[in-house]
């Protein structure tokens, strides 16, 4: 595969890798087989350095260009892990692991970056080095943070870092991105309301934890409508409410609730977090109950850097045309742990069209193989543009 060709010769091979990975999904950090597959391919391609076990099970391959005058290193990242979902896609290459499936397209992300790595190893038509980053545990495990904390950026001297994710219902061959926040934080909280249980016919001698919990749910909605500016997006959702037992005539002693908080701005996130804690505790106190809150900071917002965003917009436009690249996408409330890498280094995260497929995390989802050539070519052209080779000095 050359940087500017349509991958006619290589494409079937990359599709084969994608389908192999789809058939053998692994979860979280337990991606040993996937990581070994990636490392073996990088060896076959002739990568200059291959390091395994970064961030527990991550893999980084270094590919050096023909030139080295720039001294620049750019990182390209793909995620490897799957989800604990029973597959219902009906594809011939469906998961062979019961209860596990690639329902988010990380099989496609890994295959596309491998395809680009093979091309880059073959051509070396760039000045500097490329670090291809294969990350575990994106689906809630924080593998991006683990790789950063393992010293990946410093170890490989990475100056800029770039990520890509498929997007169902965005046509194949199209790209979408925006500068600044593109994805939200994903915080989680558990609230345990403790009242005084008893007979439902004598509520006056009880402290009804269900009533207390209901008031907390409603009060939390006031954070969005009354505690942040109307122009600052924020979502607070209580997603479960559980009690022990199922009797009609018992007021429960305890109610357990779970929920999530999503925001694009770190200041909004911090302020809303405190309001969630205060509202739960103080609302419970009004009713002579107590509320214990376990609030966990999740992935931070994914924030694209302006200069690098404009750069990849031009790369994508040169690849597919101006009309196929949206450069002012509406941010989405989903979260992505590539955010940790963008905190450490400038870069950009872009969406690649997956066509008319089931949504992400749906049992019928499958990565669209028609998108593979666009993803591979995006990576190779990004490298060519970021690390141009001066043939007069090569």
Secondary structure, 3 states (H helix, E strand, C coil): CCCCCCCCCCHHHHHHHHHHHHHCCCECCCCHHHHHHHHHHHHHHCCCEEEEEECCCEEEEEEECCECCCCCEEEEEEECCEECCCCCCCCCCCCCCCCCECCCCHHHHHHHHHHHHHHHHHHCCCECEEEEEEECCCCCCCHHHHHHHCCHHHHCCCCEEEEEEEECCCCCCCEECCCEEEECCCEEEEEEEECECEEHHHHHHCECHHHHHHHHHHHHHHHHHHHCCCCCCEEEEEEEEEECCCCCCEECCEEEEEEEEEECCHHHHHHHHHHHHHHHHHHHHHCCCEEEEEEECCCCCEEECHHHHHHHHHHHHHHHCHHHEECCCCCECCCCCCHHHHHHCEEEEEEEECCCCCCCCCCCCCCCHHHHHHHHHHHHHHHHHHCCCCCCCC
